[in-house]
Amino acid sequence: MFLLGTIVNSALIIVGSIIGRFLHNIPEKVKETVMHGIALTVTVLGLQMALTTGNFLIVILSIVFGAMIGEYFKWEEKLNLLGQWLEKKAGSKGEGKIAQGFVTATLIFVIGAMAILGALDSGIRNDHDILITKGIIDGFTAFILTTTLGLGVIFSALPVLLYEGLIALFATQIDRLIPAALMDQFITEMTATGGIMIMALGLNLTGLLKIRVANLLPGIIVVGVIVTILYFHPL
């Protein structure tokens, strides 16, 4: 079953969120300190990912053009509107809390190499180890995020299910059409570009900045375009 890893990953996010919901009665000072700790950890993780690049120019161009595309199509606004719609459906009066939790958790769980590598392994080799490992990490992260950002985190399981599921579904075709060397380079540069976004997310969680991280997401697509061009037409 090629979707097993994706289903387990999404299920563990839901489980972690539910546990976090039951343990939400934590003193505000503790929540604040925990959130700052998460923010710092996420920032360092993003920095570590960004430094894996083999060509930093690709990362810069991807972020710049991705930001232009994201701002033009207002990806952040649309993602927030989806979160607000979920908030209304849930009947919440948390003044944007569900939307914030949904957007933040979705970006954390979707951006990164493990989601793509794990989904590819599930689809091509029916090996779910990476996604199950990611699911354990995501479940724990969802638990922590829910105690501070609320139940909106649980809704991030749906984008994860769709994103990883689609990659796993088309993995066989991807494996046939795309050379292994090109895929390896894409994953490397995608990880580095995603790392910049993760860093931005971490800085947002500190409350020091308000970067529209979702508007940077098209940068992942730009990475694929640039890497493909350089692969077939090296400088």
HELIX and SHEET records of a PDB file:
HELIX    1   1 LEU A    4  PHE A   22  1                                  19    
HELIX    2   2 GLU A   28  ALA A   50  1                                  23    
HELIX    3   3 PHE A   56  PHE A   73  1                                  18    
HELIX    4   4 TRP A   75  LYS A   89  1                                  15    
HELIX    5   5 LYS A   97  VAL A  110  1                                  14    
HELIX    6   6 ALA A  113  ARG A  125  1                                  13    
HELIX    7   7 ASP A  129  LEU A  149  1                                  21    
HELIX    8   8 LEU A  151  SER A  156  5                                   6    
HELIX    9   9 ALA A  157  LEU A  169  1                                  13    
HELIX   10  10 ALA A  171  LEU A  177  1                                   7    
HELIX   11  11 ALA A  180  THR A  206  1                                  27    
HELIX   12  12 VAL A  213  LEU A  216  5                                   4    
HELIX   13  13 PRO A  218  PHE A  232  1                                  15    
END                                                                             
